[in-house]
Amino acid sequence: MLEIIAIWFLWTQLGKLLNNKGYESTIWMQLLLVIAWLIGEFSGVVIYGIIQIMNGAEAGSFDALTYLCAILGAIIGAGIIFGIAILMPRKGDPVGTI
């Protein structure tokens, strides 16, 4: 439930950021945010699982650190999308100006 609230909050903040830059349609970047969140979460679990198996843990074991790695991966995925949005120029500005 908290993840849904976090995604909703990030969704609205990304929309506000892009609207302030002059972009009317922000839905594509917002959908990309959700996709990056889910891919990051999945990647965090897979990477942690591979590390655990290499260290001799049972396959399929789940602990709090697994969930923490999933959240860390999700934050990294969302951070990448916000980084792209921050670097996007204002709509109408010439290319190459910040």
PyMOL commands that set and color helices and strands:
alter all, ss='L'
color gray80, all
select helices_A, chain A and resi 2-20+27-54+64-87
alter helices_A, ss='H'
color red, helices_A
deselect
rebuild
show_as cartoon
